[in-house]
Amino acid sequence: MKTTAPAATTRKPRKPAASAAKPFLRFHHSAALRAKTLKVLEAVEGAGKPTEHSGRLTDLILELTEAGMDQFFLQSLKATQANFVVQQSAALGLSGVQKVMGTVTRNIIGRMDDKQLLSVCRSIRQFMV
C-alpha cells in the first residue's frame, strides 16, 4: 500500500499550552500590511543569509509599530471626541517618538546576526492570528 505525503499547509505559529498562556493585546491592521508582513517574514526565513533582508524587516517593524500606535492611541483618542488641537498634538508627538524610535530600531536590527533576525521573525509570527 502506497502512502502519500500530506498536503502542504500554511505555517501557523504554535500556540502556547493553556497553562503557559498569558494575557495579551493585539491590534487590527490592513490586509495589505498583513500581506506585506507575511512576504517579508517568508523572505527573511527563507534566505540563506537573513541579514541581507534586515532593512526590509526593520521597515516592516516600524510600519507595524506605527499601525499599532495609531490603533491603540490615536484611534482611541478620536473615539473620546477630543478636540482637533488635542488630536493634532498627539499625532505630532507620536510622530516625533516614531522618528527617534526608528533610528534606534534601525541600529539594533542592523547589528543583529542571522539567528537573531530569525528570532525576531518568530516573535512577530507569535503576535499574528
Backbone bond lengths (Angstrom), bond angles and torsions (degrees), N, CA, C in turn:
res aa  C-N    CA-C-N  psi(-1)  N-CA   C-N-CA  omega(-1)  CA-C   N-CA-C  phi
1 M - - - 1.451 - - 1.522 109.00 -
2 K 1.293 115.82 128.64 1.463 121.48 -177.81 1.522 109.74 -94.51
3 T 1.322 115.54 132.20 1.462 119.37 177.87 1.511 108.52 -104.00
4 T 1.294 114.92 147.19 1.464 119.50 178.73 1.510 109.09 -105.65
5 A 1.304 114.15 150.61 1.463 119.51 178.85 1.519 108.89 -70.07
6 P 1.323 116.76 145.61 1.462 118.72 177.43 1.523 110.63 -63.89
7 A 1.300 115.60 149.25 1.468 121.05 179.19 1.517 109.87 -62.53
8 A 1.315 115.56 147.20 1.469 119.84 177.70 1.521 109.33 -63.95
9 T 1.292 116.07 139.60 1.458 120.29 179.00 1.509 109.67 -121.04
10 T 1.306 115.15 159.52 1.454 120.75 177.37 1.518 108.78 -69.96
11 R 1.313 116.53 135.73 1.466 120.34 178.96 1.507 110.02 -67.19
12 K 1.303 115.28 127.53 1.452 120.74 175.33 1.520 107.50 -119.15
13 P 1.330 116.55 140.74 1.460 117.92 178.53 1.518 109.60 -66.42
14 R 1.310 115.09 146.51 1.453 119.52 175.97 1.507 109.90 -69.84
15 K 1.323 114.64 140.56 1.453 119.69 176.16 1.517 107.76 -93.05
16 P 1.325 117.39 138.81 1.460 118.92 179.34 1.522 110.20 -66.91
17 A 1.319 115.89 154.83 1.454 120.70 175.98 1.522 108.69 -58.01
18 A 1.329 115.88 149.83 1.469 120.29 -176.50 1.522 111.67 -52.86
19 S 1.328 117.23 -37.24 1.463 119.64 -178.14 1.529 111.54 -70.48
20 A 1.346 117.02 -23.90 1.462 120.77 -178.84 1.527 112.08 -93.93
21 A 1.328 116.96 -10.83 1.461 120.51 -177.29 1.517 110.43 -66.46
22 K 1.312 115.23 138.68 1.459 122.37 178.24 1.519 107.96 -123.04
23 P 1.316 117.32 157.32 1.468 119.01 177.12 1.528 111.01 -61.52
24 F 1.316 115.93 150.33 1.457 120.13 178.76 1.514 109.80 -152.01
25 L 1.324 115.41 164.25 1.461 123.13 173.44 1.517 107.65 -122.02
26 R 1.299 115.78 140.06 1.458 120.93 175.53 1.509 107.48 -131.15
27 F 1.317 116.93 164.95 1.457 120.13 178.88 1.516 109.87 -128.09
28 H 1.314 114.94 156.04 1.461 121.01 176.41 1.521 108.59 -84.49
29 H 1.308 115.35 145.00 1.457 120.28 175.45 1.523 107.96 -138.81
30 S 1.299 115.88 170.37 1.458 120.89 -174.93 1.530 111.17 -69.73
31 A 1.314 114.90 157.95 1.463 120.46 175.89 1.530 110.08 -62.05
32 A 1.320 116.40 -36.08 1.473 120.21 178.70 1.522 111.35 -64.21
33 L 1.337 116.97 -41.10 1.462 119.67 179.18 1.521 110.56 -69.19
34 R 1.315 117.57 -35.64 1.470 120.04 176.48 1.525 110.09 -63.93
35 A 1.334 116.87 -44.97 1.463 120.36 179.16 1.522 110.54 -61.22
36 K 1.324 116.77 -42.28 1.460 120.99 178.63 1.529 110.19 -64.33
37 T 1.331 116.58 -41.54 1.464 121.06 179.29 1.521 110.19 -59.16
38 L 1.318 116.66 -49.37 1.459 120.26 -179.43 1.526 111.54 -63.02
39 K 1.326 117.27 -39.02 1.471 121.62 179.93 1.534 110.79 -63.95
40 V 1.331 116.48 -45.22 1.468 119.86 -179.58 1.529 110.47 -67.58
41 L 1.327 117.20 -44.89 1.468 119.92 179.74 1.526 110.82 -59.69
42 E 1.328 116.67 -44.02 1.460 120.06 179.20 1.532 111.20 -63.87
43 A 1.321 117.21 -37.85 1.468 120.73 178.86 1.523 110.77 -64.48
44 V 1.324 116.68 -45.81 1.468 120.41 -179.47 1.522 110.13 -66.32
45 E 1.334 116.03 -48.06 1.470 120.58 -176.47 1.526 112.55 -67.49
46 G 1.321 117.40 -28.45 1.455 120.86 -178.35 1.515 114.41 -93.07
47 A 1.306 116.73 -3.08 1.470 120.66 -176.25 1.525 111.34 -80.67
48 G 1.310 115.26 145.77 1.463 120.03 173.17 1.521 110.73 -68.06
49 K 1.317 115.45 -30.26 1.462 122.61 179.84 1.523 107.92 -131.78
50 P 1.345 117.76 85.58 1.464 120.59 -177.15 1.525 114.75 -54.03
51 T 1.329 117.48 -28.02 1.470 119.12 -178.59 1.527 112.20 -62.65
52 E 1.326 117.70 -19.38 1.457 120.26 176.99 1.533 111.55 -66.27
53 H 1.320 116.25 -16.73 1.464 121.60 -178.58 1.527 112.40 -109.78
54 S 1.312 117.41 14.01 1.471 119.45 -176.06 1.528 112.13 -62.45
55 G 1.311 117.86 -33.99 1.469 120.78 178.05 1.516 111.75 -64.73
56 R 1.335 116.16 -44.25 1.473 120.53 178.46 1.523 110.85 -64.54
57 L 1.341 116.25 -40.00 1.458 120.03 179.29 1.526 110.25 -66.24
58 T 1.312 117.06 -40.56 1.466 120.76 177.50 1.520 110.75 -61.57
59 D 1.332 117.10 -46.65 1.469 120.68 178.59 1.533 110.46 -58.52
60 L 1.327 116.17 -41.07 1.463 120.61 179.11 1.526 110.76 -63.63
61 I 1.315 116.89 -46.68 1.473 121.06 -179.52 1.528 109.94 -59.13
62 L 1.316 117.16 -42.96 1.462 120.28 179.90 1.527 111.15 -66.84
63 E 1.323 117.34 -38.11 1.460 120.46 178.74 1.537 110.73 -67.93
64 L 1.326 117.11 -40.74 1.465 120.52 176.87 1.529 110.80 -64.91
65 T 1.315 116.16 -40.18 1.464 120.47 178.59 1.520 110.60 -62.55
66 E 1.324 116.35 -44.06 1.466 120.69 178.34 1.530 110.97 -61.47
67 A 1.323 116.27 -43.51 1.473 120.01 179.48 1.530 110.77 -63.51
68 G 1.318 116.66 -40.78 1.456 120.37 179.11 1.514 112.32 -66.81
69 M 1.327 117.28 -44.01 1.464 120.51 178.65 1.520 110.78 -63.79
70 D 1.325 115.64 -38.19 1.458 119.19 178.67 1.526 110.12 -62.46
71 Q 1.328 115.96 -47.61 1.461 117.71 -177.56 1.523 112.57 -69.98
72 F 1.312 116.79 -47.09 1.462 119.64 -175.90 1.521 113.41 -70.48
73 F 1.326 116.70 -33.69 1.461 118.35 -174.46 1.523 113.21 -110.41
74 L 1.328 117.12 -60.71 1.470 119.23 -172.88 1.533 112.61 -65.97
75 Q 1.330 117.17 -44.68 1.463 118.37 179.18 1.531 110.84 -66.31
76 S 1.321 116.28 -36.10 1.470 119.54 176.82 1.529 110.37 -65.04
77 L 1.325 116.12 -40.15 1.460 120.47 178.53 1.529 110.51 -63.66
78 K 1.339 116.65 -43.24 1.470 120.11 177.83 1.525 110.93 -60.70
79 A 1.322 116.46 -36.92 1.472 120.44 -179.49 1.532 111.93 -64.28
80 T 1.341 117.21 -23.69 1.468 120.26 178.05 1.521 111.30 -78.74
81 Q 1.324 115.75 -7.57 1.463 123.09 -177.03 1.523 111.32 63.24
82 A 1.332 114.75 34.60 1.464 119.24 174.04 1.525 108.36 -60.33
83 N 1.325 116.32 151.53 1.463 118.52 -176.92 1.531 111.51 -68.26
84 F 1.315 114.47 165.98 1.462 122.06 -174.54 1.526 112.15 -57.14
85 V 1.314 118.15 -43.22 1.467 121.86 -177.88 1.523 110.34 -62.57
86 V 1.318 117.05 -42.12 1.469 120.75 178.76 1.527 109.69 -63.58
87 Q 1.320 116.66 -44.66 1.465 120.03 -179.95 1.528 111.72 -63.83
88 Q 1.307 116.76 -41.99 1.466 120.65 178.68 1.528 111.18 -66.45
89 S 1.312 117.21 -39.97 1.468 120.89 177.26 1.522 110.72 -61.79
90 A 1.324 116.50 -42.91 1.463 120.88 178.52 1.525 111.01 -63.82
91 A 1.325 116.71 -44.05 1.462 120.90 179.71 1.530 111.00 -63.23
92 L 1.319 116.82 -41.86 1.462 121.31 178.50 1.525 110.81 -64.80
93 G 1.317 116.46 -43.26 1.466 120.51 178.18 1.512 112.40 -61.63
94 L 1.330 116.51 -44.09 1.462 119.91 178.49 1.521 111.61 -65.68
95 S 1.312 116.71 -35.33 1.457 120.59 177.95 1.531 110.27 -61.28
96 G 1.324 116.52 -42.71 1.463 120.56 177.86 1.521 111.96 -64.42
97 V 1.316 115.65 -42.25 1.466 120.51 178.30 1.526 109.95 -61.37
98 Q 1.326 116.27 -43.40 1.460 120.24 -178.87 1.520 112.32 -65.00
99 K 1.320 117.76 -35.01 1.469 120.10 177.76 1.522 110.86 -65.54
100 V 1.328 116.31 -45.46 1.463 119.94 178.95 1.525 109.85 -65.02
101 M 1.312 115.48 -46.50 1.454 120.89 -179.50 1.525 111.10 -62.46
102 G 1.326 116.78 -35.87 1.454 120.95 178.85 1.515 112.04 -61.29
103 T 1.312 116.89 -42.36 1.465 121.02 178.10 1.517 110.88 -62.90
104 V 1.313 116.30 -46.25 1.465 121.06 179.91 1.531 109.99 -63.58
105 T 1.323 116.76 -45.24 1.465 121.20 -178.85 1.523 110.71 -61.88
106 R 1.333 117.02 -43.95 1.475 119.83 178.93 1.526 111.19 -60.93
107 N 1.321 116.82 -40.51 1.465 119.71 178.98 1.526 111.59 -65.27
108 I 1.321 116.47 -42.68 1.465 120.34 -177.84 1.528 110.97 -68.79
109 I 1.326 117.21 -52.72 1.465 120.81 -178.38 1.530 110.34 -63.54
110 G 1.315 116.45 -37.85 1.461 120.77 179.91 1.515 114.31 -63.98
111 R 1.306 118.24 -20.60 1.468 122.65 179.72 1.529 112.97 -97.61
112 M 1.316 117.22 -3.50 1.465 120.44 -177.83 1.526 110.92 -76.12
113 D 1.336 115.05 149.30 1.462 120.04 175.34 1.528 109.21 -89.99
114 D 1.319 116.27 178.92 1.465 121.47 -176.65 1.529 111.89 -56.40
115 K 1.299 116.55 -47.53 1.468 121.21 -177.51 1.535 110.93 -61.18
116 Q 1.302 117.11 -41.55 1.466 121.12 -179.96 1.531 111.43 -67.01
117 L 1.337 117.12 -39.88 1.467 120.35 178.36 1.531 110.96 -64.38
118 L 1.311 116.68 -39.25 1.463 120.07 177.16 1.531 110.85 -65.09
119 S 1.307 116.45 -34.37 1.463 120.68 176.33 1.530 110.45 -65.38
120 V 1.322 116.90 -40.51 1.466 121.33 176.69 1.531 109.45 -61.21
121 C 1.322 116.71 -42.62 1.469 120.48 178.69 1.527 110.81 -61.59
122 R 1.329 117.05 -42.91 1.469 119.97 177.88 1.524 110.66 -61.27
123 S 1.310 116.91 -39.85 1.467 120.30 179.09 1.520 110.95 -63.36
124 I 1.322 117.03 -44.31 1.463 120.33 179.02 1.525 109.51 -61.40
125 R 1.336 117.62 -43.85 1.463 120.56 179.42 1.530 111.36 -61.24
126 Q 1.327 117.58 -34.09 1.462 120.38 179.59 1.523 111.28 -66.65
127 F 1.327 117.55 -27.16 1.468 120.94 178.85 1.523 112.11 -80.33
128 M 1.338 116.46 -16.28 1.454 120.68 -175.92 1.523 111.21 -84.03
129 V 1.322 115.41 148.46 1.469 121.15 175.75 1.505 107.71 -114.64
